[in-house]
């Protein structure tokens, strides 16, 4: 089967088209906009039998998406970053409505400072909303995951909305060869949307999303939603198997790479996982037993599969492209809770925060992380969480601060990155941040 | 939706079958509920009410509902966006022949003045711009009634609220929601009140035969929030009309026409005196400045009012 070059956004739009979405409430936001522009063109050209509505905000967009889904049509929508947060009330609401629909989130760092580039703080803010989350690493992954997401969201055992997450810029605007599956085969895989009892029609009056009084019915419905999300683990596995049989590409809930005999394992998600794979390849050549565990499903959280994959590993380095201010990496915290008390849980569970706001994680930093993990394995002491930042970056910021006429107050002790060799690493990233600075510029006199 | 247009000449033409069930958790004497009763009887049960957070959210409490038709709670800011999703989905289902035309529903947004004047404006504006076919019913009790009558965008000048407790009451002025909505040029727009059921029924009936965004603001006397005896609600409502505080009017094709004319407009004091929220304008001494301001503004309004 031939492949075409598609951006991540293009792949996402193809997913919605192949799934025959009936309805797309939309609102533009960088770096997502290309998705809705692509769908809009297809609809105008008659390539897609779908209605698209430009809403007044992401909050309205999510409301319309959920409302249409519970009225009985197949819905797709897309957003990013500030838009996701603006819609946050309706993420929780539509998940509570058990509205089955799929939303692409093109990950982008959150304000302030306002930025356009990628990290995972936006999508992790939706972590507890009831949306299921599939995290993609390649453009093919995005298209395929969108198809899988429709099966998952519409499954009678699940009926929860699903976010397919792709990293802004690194995936949204990056062209990769993508195989576009045959329409007929996709139809066989997904089938028509059966709204079951979720619909509004004249002959069957219903009340949806009504208020409850008191903690008992409230708890019941919240637990019910949680149990459905947990059930989605096995449902996802079934669907992924079926997808693999039909299309030849397998997407397990977690992907492991060179993990079986590894001593040290990177844990992360998203497009930078492909960088980690390359680092693993190079480190393996240098004789280091290193592997990668990449999350595809974050919600539901595949705790059993994760703890199984990490059993008897010596050290794990969690790379978080997010920062829970005042705590640290979100994935690290979650992994600790999944591993604690498990037989054969790795002794060393180290946290590395990097790749915020589009900041790259160069391969040399993966090397240094492995050095740190190996050192920790020797000493048996888990290192303090590290904020990845190089001395070159510190210099760069100092120059910007000089232009902004700002007196530097915070020093982030940094790493110096050498050329691409495996053995040069030492990481020293303590932090001194007693004072507040921001991106405020002082006007010069 | 009915094919033939019901004509309401006299009170006895009003529907005799009442669709909304009793025993709701609304306060005794709720002017909003009175209006909804009357509206629902004219609309019929082939409706889905799309609700925003407010007093009426308590109407449907799991597992009970007073509605014979459908109900859908959304959120405070986005009931009109919910109506957009429901209406679009129903259109798609009919177009793609997944449901019959007979299964279609009349989509009705139901919000208070807090949502309508404040955080719901953006989503409402969007639906009018997109010419969405739906009915918006705003029950205006001039405050955030469900949380204890705090000041909202609908609160009138001089009224005491639970967040305007000073001797002047609320020092701002009630937003002119009618004009804000009219500036969008909707298909239909009207003010109504439960205490004028014939005028209300004629207007709601009209909305059934107009495609596009139709919006009505129902003035909703609120004994709990306005501090008067629940049995006085109809009287308070009638006085709101007779004193010119609440003009009954319609916007059609760019024109605003008043539907009830006063033979002799009563002084606004007669309305204000019925409610505890205005007591401070009379006791311990009269606040002539505020009373004159309120009366002057009403007089000025009626100088340019157009009638049929």
Interface residues (C-beta under 8 A of the other chain):
Chain A: X22 X23 X25 X49 X51 X53 X54 X55 X56 X57 X59 X60 X61 X63 X64 X65 X66 X67 X68 X69 X70 X71 X72 X73 X89 X90 X93 X200 X201 X202 X203 X205 X206 X207 X208 X209 X210 X211 X212 X213 X217
Chain B: X45 X46 X48 X50 X57 X58 X60 X61 X62 X65 X67 X68 X69 X70 X71 X72 X73 X74 X75 X77 X78 X80 X81 X82 X83 X84 X85 X86 X88 X89 X90 X91 X92 X93 X96 X98 X99 X102 X103 X104 X105 X122 X123 X125 X126 X130
